[in-house]
Amino acid sequence: ITDADARANYETRKAEYTKPATVHLQEILVKADDGGALAKSLVARARAGEDFAALAREHSISPTRGAGGDLGDLAASDMSPEIARSAAGLAVGAVSEALPATEGYRLLKVVGRAEQSVVPFEEAKAEIVKKLNQERWTQEYDKYIEGLRKNAVVEYHNRLDEYVRIAS
């Protein structure tokens, strides 16, 4: 596989080497109470500088509670439209308003953002060369096997038939 072959493959499949924009989120999920008082209180405390992860560990009912509410890096396609809209409007370090959720209220904190990026050709080259080599090897192997099938002479010997001929 030449560099030109690998680069041509990279250019035609560039979308596969594109990483979407992501946002790193933390969440706190609390049960609905008297008008969302707990949720509003947590928003105020988080915005005042209290540790969001500690608040999540103490108050959240989400499965992410043990990890301090860490949801990790998420692309917009990985989130519900409501959460994606809310996260899109927040700066890094900002805390959302209390968002209505099925279970109660959800608070979000944006920990970081990463813009859409394309994996450089040099980083993808080894994977591309390996894949193209595998594809070519498979094609050559299939041709070889097909040639064997076309030119094969198959003889069938049945011992019972031979026995019957000898006996008669």
Sequence and secondary structure as in RCSB ss.txt:
>XXXX:A:sequence
ITDADARANYETRKAEYTKPATVHLQEILVKADDGGALAKSLVARARAGEDFAALAREHSISPTRGAGGDLGDLA
ASDMSPEIARSAAGLAVGAVSEALPATEGYRLLKVVGRAEQSVVPFEEAKAEIVKKLNQERWTQEYDKYIEGLRK
NAVVEYHNRLDEYVRIAS
>XXXX:A:secstr
  HHHHHHHHHHTGGGGEE  EEEEEEEEEE  STTHHHHHHHHHHHTT  HHHHHHHH  SGGGGGTTEEEEEE
GGGS HHHHHHHHT  TT B   EE SSEEEEEEEEEEE  EE  HHHHHHHHHHHHHHHHHHHHHHHHHHHHHH
H       HHHHHHHHH 
